[in-house]
Amino acid sequence: MTFSVAAPPAVAVELFGVPRLLAAQRHVVVAGRTLGEVAGALAGACPALLGPVLDPGTGWLVDGYIFVAGERFSRDPGRVLGEGASVLLVSSVAGG
């Protein structure tokens, strides 16, 4: 018997402010079931975010950045995303 593991769903990430400038793009599509997986995939897709936005050691957000998923702000790497999810990556400090 062969089991197949479904690939993680595609997640559209919209970048704002400094992340957008560093990545030189507004949208990135990565795969992930959780915000932690999305952040890790984003680090691979946009290495310029490592350091200023994403911690190079953990692949998670540095202080000052937050995801918006389902109209809720979240810094929880375990937050599960639904099929066809889209998230925003923004500065958590006023002025972006």
C-alpha positions in Angstrom: 0.0 0.0 0.0 1.3 3.4 -1.0 0.5 6.5 0.9 0.8 9.9 -0.6 1.3 13.0 1.4 -0.5 16.1 -0.1 1.8 19.0 -0.8 1.3 22.0 1.3 -1.2 24.5 -0.2 -0.1 27.6 -2.0 -0.4 30.7 0.0 -0.3 34.2 -1.5 1.8 36.6 0.6 1.4 40.3 0.0 4.3 42.4 1.1 4.1 46.0 2.4 6.7 48.6 3.3 10.2 47.5 3.9 9.5 43.8 3.0 8.2 45.0 -0.4 11.2 47.2 -1.0 13.7 44.4 -0.1 12.0 41.7 -2.1 11.4 44.1 -5.0 7.9 42.6 -5.5 4.4 43.0 -4.1 3.3 39.4 -4.1 5.0 36.1 -3.5 3.3 32.7 -3.7 4.8 30.0 -1.3 3.7 26.7 0.1 2.7 26.2 3.7 0.1 24.9 6.1 1.0 27.3 9.0 2.4 30.8 9.3 5.7 29.2 10.4 5.9 27.2 7.2 5.0 30.2 5.1 7.7 32.3 6.8 10.3 29.6 6.1 9.2 29.3 2.5 9.3 33.1 2.2 12.9 33.1 3.4 13.8 30.8 0.6 11.8 32.7 -2.0 13.1 36.1 -0.9 16.5 35.8 0.7 16.8 39.6 0.9 14.2 39.4 3.8 16.7 37.4 5.9 18.1 39.7 8.6 15.9 42.8 8.3 12.5 41.0 8.4 13.1 37.3 8.9 15.5 35.8 11.5 18.2 33.9 9.6 18.5 31.3 12.4 14.8 30.5 12.9 13.2 31.7 9.6 10.6 33.5 11.7 9.7 37.1 11.9 12.0 39.5 13.7 10.4 41.9 16.2 8.5 44.7 14.4 6.9 42.5 11.8 3.6 40.7 11.8 1.4 38.6 9.5 -2.3 39.4 8.9 -4.2 36.3 8.1 -8.0 36.1 7.9 -8.2 39.8 9.0 -6.4 39.0 12.2 -2.9 40.0 13.2 -0.7 37.1 14.2 2.8 36.3 15.3 1.9 32.6 16.0 4.0 30.3 13.8 1.6 27.5 14.5 -1.4 29.3 13.2 -3.0 27.0 10.6 -4.0 28.5 7.3 -6.9 27.3 5.1 -6.8 26.2 1.5 -6.2 29.2 -0.8 -5.2 31.4 2.1 -3.6 34.8 1.6 -1.6 36.7 4.1 -0.1 40.1 4.4 3.3 40.8 5.8 3.5 44.2 7.4 5.4 46.2 10.0 3.7 46.1 13.4 5.0 49.7 14.0 3.1 52.7 12.8 4.5 54.1 9.6 5.3 50.7 8.1 
